């Protein structure tokens, strides 16, 4: 297995930092208080609140360690390329498939990909096929369902990439 790329958008880094801040300054102190309160109730071996709280603390600490380590390794891509008609990291790309259906994608770092939003990791087959291509170029991509051909309709480096931090389901 290959390592994932260390690129991230400005928005992606801000989101990861917001998650780290939330976990460290808000969620962890809250869980620590509840574990302390549960421990004060006596027998810890059968105390479900205590056992669950300790498990939650381990999960939070694991995620905090991951985020800190990953944020140190990431390279934030802030610069818009000089040639904005070509596909590079951070680009929004409108593609047209063989049935003349258009769809929009964005190439982002592996830590921020979101298929529901059309955000694909720079390490994905789709992104690798698109990188360096220009408007009106055709690309063939091998997908799980087979090969597909797309035409590049437009390339842009502006768009709404904001994503407010929302408490994760597991937290």
KEKOL-28712 format. One line per field, with one value per residue: residue number from 1; residue in one letter; z, x, y of N, C-alpha, C in turn. Coordinates in steps of 0.001 Angstrom, whole numbers, m for minus. Each point is the difference from the previous one (the first is absolute). Layout:
num <- [NUM	...]
residu <- [a	...]
n_zz <- [Z	...]
n_xx <- [X	...]
n_yy <- [Y	...]
ca_zz <- [Z	...]
ca_xx <- [X	...]
ca_yy <- [Y	...]
c_zz <- [Z	...]
c_xx <- [X	...]
c_yy <- [Y	...]
END
This chain:
num <- [1	2	3	4	5	6	7	8	9	10	11	12	13	14	15	16	17	18	19	20	21	22	23	24	25	26	27	28	29	30	31	32	33	34	35	36	37	38	39	40	41	42	43	44	45	46	47	48	49	50	51	52	53	54	55	56	57	58	59	60	61	62	63	64	65	66	67	68	69	70	71	72	73	74	75	76	77	78	79	80	81	82	83	84	85	86	87	88	89	90	91	92	93	94	95	96	97	98	99	100	101	102	103	104	105	106	107	108	109	110	111	112	113	114	115	116	117	118	119	120	121	122	123	124	125	126	127	128	129	130	131	132	133	134	135	136	137	138	139	140	141	142	143	144	145	146	147	148	149	150	151	152	153	154	155	156	157	158	159	160	161	162	163	164	165	166	167	168	169	170	171]
residu <- [x	x	x	x	x	x	x	x	x	x	x	x	x	x	x	x	x	x	x	x	x	x	x	x	x	x	x	x	x	x	x	x	x	x	x	x	x	x	x	x	x	x	x	x	x	x	x	x	x	x	x	x	x	x	x	x	x	x	x	x	x	x	x	x	x	x	x	x	x	x	x	x	x	x	x	x	x	x	x	x	x	x	x	x	x	x	x	x	x	x	x	x	x	x	x	x	x	x	x	x	x	x	x	x	x	x	x	x	x	x	x	x	x	x	x	x	x	x	x	x	x	x	x	x	x	x	x	x	x	x	x	x	x	x	x	x	x	x	x	x	x	x	x	x	x	x	x	x	x	x	x	x	x	x	x	x	x	x	x	x	x	x	x	x	x	x	x	x	x	x	x]
n_zz <- [0	m811	407	799	m936	124	m1077	297	m172	m154	m675	m615	m65	m342	m779	m381	m115	m605	m663	m216	m276	m723	m531	m156	m452	m738	m938	m54	288	m898	m813	196	m32	m1055	m438	373	m480	m1086	29	303	m876	m31	79	m517	491	676	m47	m662	750	1002	m275	m280	1084	609	m548	321	1185	m69	m439	925	929	m512	m83	1221	373	m643	451	1184	m85	m421	868	764	m541	161	m1294	539	m955	18	m798	m723	m819	m651	m417	72	m1209	829	125	1178	1050	557	m1213	m411	m359	m1105	134	m1242	365	m342	1037	m69	1040	554	561	1230	m62	1130	m294	1039	1210	277	790	m1168	m616	m854	m308	1109	280	m482	1213	m914	637	175	922	m282	m609	429	1176	120	m491	908	909	m179	m24	m1189	m70	m294	946	m529	1037	44	761	696	8	1220	m609	m222	m1259	235	m967	333	m300	18	669	1294	302	1320	536	m278	1188	416	722	481	1132	612	1057	m99	1222	m55	m720	m150	m81]
n_xx <- [848	m352	926	m847	m428	902	m744	m331	m1279	m57	m1120	655	1069	m757	m601	1183	442	m1155	140	1297	m299	m1031	728	1019	m679	m804	182	1337	m8	m970	641	1091	m804	m613	1238	415	m1117	173	1275	m548	m701	1266	m469	1219	166	m1050	768	m1145	m402	635	m429	m1213	68	571	m955	m912	601	73	m1273	m316	713	m543	m1182	179	543	m1005	m921	590	153	m1239	m455	893	m526	m1133	m143	m264	m897	652	981	m598	m69	1118	29	m1016	456	1004	m131	m47	752	m1165	130	m976	m450	m496	m546	137	m945	39	m827	1014	190	m238	1191	m39	1313	599	1235	m27	474	721	355	m340	298	m974	m223	m691	1114	420	494	970	558	1064	m138	m1227	m490	m1155	501	588	m1163	m528	912	182	m1222	m481	m655	m1049	888	254	m601	768	m1004	814	m1289	m520	m836	1262	415	322	m600	756	m762	1078	m1060	350	874	m132	480	m1247	m519	m1148	1084	m779	409	m1045	792	m274	m501	1075	m616	1275	113]
n_yy <- [m1190	964	843	639	825	939	95	1252	266	1299	m241	m973	783	1031	m890	m516	1249	273	m1139	244	1255	m439	m977	848	1019	m739	m927	69	1311	22	m824	736	1063	m518	m283	1197	501	m758	370	1150	m682	m332	m1248	78	m1200	451	1074	m132	1014	m578	m1240	483	755	m1039	m750	910	66	m1327	0	893	m636	m1106	606	489	m1174	m633	871	m50	m1305	m162	907	m625	m1085	665	129	1186	m236	1148	m318	899	m1038	251	m1267	843	m277	m314	m1307	617	m201	m284	m503	820	m1183	517	m1209	m430	m880	m1275	176	854	m795	1196	m17	506	105	m311	352	m839	261	m1075	1004	502	m1147	266	m1262	219	679	m1165	m152	m78	m1013	740	m949	458	m1081	533	352	m1180	m423	836	m290	1298	m502	347	1159	m762	m328	m1203	m586	m1086	m416	m798	m283	m175	838	327	56	1259	683	1025	1049	764	433	m23	941	m70	1077	336	19	m464	124	954	m455	525	98	m1282	m95	m812	m936	m376	1319]
ca_zz <- [0	m65	949	m596	m237	1136	m383	554	m316	1146	701	631	1190	1001	538	883	1206	780	654	1063	1061	639	797	1102	920	355	215	970	1383	357	261	1191	1154	189	498	1415	743	30	869	1385	411	647	m755	m1405	m869	m521	m225	m1463	m359	137	m1049	m1275	7	m243	m1412	m758	163	m857	m1386	m167	24	m1241	m1086	231	m417	m1456	m589	226	m842	m1410	m299	m138	m1254	m1153	m727	m397	m1335	19	m1246	m1208	m1074	m1023	m1117	612	m930	187	1256	1041	1335	439	m1101	m246	m1392	m523	m988	m741	m304	m1360	m191	47	1358	648	1447	485	953	493	402	1336	665	452	1303	m117	m1084	369	m1248	m60	m491	m1249	306	m167	439	m1042	m199	m649	m1450	m715	111	m719	m1441	m341	283	m1136	m1202	m265	m507	m1265	m50	406	872	231	1389	381	1211	402	m935	m1318	m517	m392	m662	371	m598	980	m447	622	1129	794	1292	989	276	1422	643	1447	664	1429	797	680	906	m627	592	1006	1138]
ca_xx <- [m848	787	m361	m843	653	m5	m593	m1310	m433	m69	m1248	158	842	m794	m966	715	393	m1224	m306	986	m325	m1229	274	916	m473	m1414	m481	806	m296	m1363	37	825	m867	m989	720	298	m1258	m348	969	m337	m1162	412	514	188	m42	m1355	m552	m70	363	1454	623	m253	761	1416	105	m118	1260	1010	m305	332	1462	507	m280	836	1364	2	m126	1251	1053	m339	112	1430	514	m727	437	m1176	146	m714	245	m748	984	42	m827	m1262	m781	434	m431	993	m577	m928	m868	m1367	m19	m1281	234	m1155	192	m356	m1431	m141	m368	1084	148	1114	890	1122	1139	425	899	m641	m625	m1209	m873	m1406	m702	m1329	193	746	1405	782	1390	1012	542	m1002	194	m624	869	1256	m272	m301	1096	766	m827	m573	m1366	m236	698	m759	757	m591	228	m436	m817	m432	m1005	606	629	m900	665	m566	559	126	m796	535	925	m66	688	m821	m1240	m316	618	m163	m681	75	280	m1150	463	m108	m980	618	511]
ca_yy <- [1190	1226	1043	1026	1286	917	1278	325	1360	906	m309	m1306	167	720	m944	m929	743	214	m1274	m177	954	m468	m1197	266	1049	m123	m1366	m752	426	m425	m1436	m192	302	m1067	m1176	273	m131	m1426	m679	341	m790	m1248	m1145	364	m1175	m198	1326	163	1374	103	m808	670	1247	m315	m380	1243	732	m645	360	1417	124	m584	948	1190	m359	m82	1338	755	m567	221	1432	317	m547	524	1187	762	582	1275	720	m358	m145	1042	m444	m397	m810	m1384	m609	m234	m183	1033	439	m478	m413	m472	m1047	m489	m1417	m435	251	1458	415	729	m96	818	m649	789	m820	410	m932	m1236	194	811	m458	m163	m336	619	1360	m59	291	m1209	59	120	m1343	m857	m176	1113	1183	m265	100	1392	925	513	109	1319	69	m702	m1286	m1172	m902	m1308	m355	m1330	60	m1346	m525	m120	1208	1084	1119	1298	1198	1076	1134	1214	m107	1228	m60	696	m707	m37	m1159	113	m1088	278	m1190	m604	m1053	m1305	m913	m863	781]
c_zz <- [0	1063	m690	m126	1222	m354	658	m414	1282	839	738	1260	1108	660	977	1294	901	730	1161	1191	765	920	1241	1025	477	397	1078	1436	471	362	1255	1269	256	507	1483	862	116	928	1471	520	600	m976	m1499	m941	m598	m302	m1508	m431	49	m1155	m1363	m105	m268	m1467	m874	83	m877	m1463	m288	m64	m1263	m1163	130	m437	m1516	m623	174	m916	m1479	m392	m141	m1361	m1243	m602	m519	m1348	m44	m1347	m1134	m1138	m1028	m1186	563	m946	100	1384	905	1324	364	m1055	116	m1489	m372	m1123	m693	m357	m1417	m323	66	1357	644	1503	406	1079	497	417	1308	560	520	1354	m93	m1103	529	m1283	m128	m537	m1354	203	m34	423	m1201	m320	m740	m1494	m806	7	m777	m1513	m429	143	m1259	m1279	m92	m450	m1403	m160	388	847	126	1412	235	1358	388	m968	m1424	m440	m423	m628	350	m799	1065	m569	573	1172	720	1311	1050	148	1490	595	1501	527	1501	781	722	853	m661	736	1138	1259	1080]
c_xx <- [888	m466	m870	782	m124	m559	m1360	m340	m6	m1232	87	847	m788	m1004	667	431	m1210	m396	947	m310	m1248	281	826	m573	m1438	m368	786	m251	m1389	m21	823	m809	m992	654	329	m1245	m411	935	m329	m1175	391	565	64	m175	m1388	m695	31	403	1515	694	m183	807	1478	219	m53	1291	1095	m226	366	1510	633	m186	851	1435	102	m17	1276	1112	m257	148	1454	536	m619	636	m1254	275	m876	25	m874	1011	m89	m906	m1308	m934	368	m398	1188	m732	m894	m986	m1401	m51	m1418	324	m1311	278	m474	m1481	m336	m522	1199	m10	1248	761	1024	1095	547	970	m740	m702	m1331	m948	m1407	m792	m1378	81	711	1463	769	1437	925	606	m964	291	m580	922	1301	m184	m182	1193	785	m796	m615	m1448	m30	805	m970	900	m760	394	m512	m672	m409	m1012	532	622	m1053	828	m747	686	39	m686	541	909	m43	745	m720	m1299	m233	538	m175	m764	127	221	m1264	547	m173	m1004	598	389	m1049]
c_yy <- [1246	981	1025	1304	887	1372	178	1430	828	m327	m1332	81	695	m938	m971	692	270	m1283	m258	900	m441	m1193	313	986	m175	m1429	m742	469	m452	m1493	m293	281	m1124	m1283	176	m163	m1469	m765	245	m824	m1352	m1003	310	m1186	m242	1322	292	1409	194	m729	669	1300	m224	m386	1253	812	m604	372	1450	177	m565	980	1259	m281	m52	1390	807	m482	308	1469	431	m418	638	1242	703	662	1246	705	m529	m85	1128	m347	m557	m744	m1478	m481	m266	m188	1185	449	m579	m274	m430	m964	m363	m1457	m320	231	1490	496	675	m231	772	m757	1005	m958	568	m1026	m1217	134	727	m471	m261	m281	648	1427	22	334	m1312	224	102	m1365	m921	m141	1161	1221	m209	133	1454	951	368	172	1395	m114	m600	m1289	m1105	m876	m1310	m416	m1415	108	m1417	m628	m158	1308	1018	1112	1280	1093	1094	1240	1300	m349	1331	m210	837	m766	m7	m1286	36	m1201	219	m1287	m446	m1128	m1360	m895	m808	765	175]
END
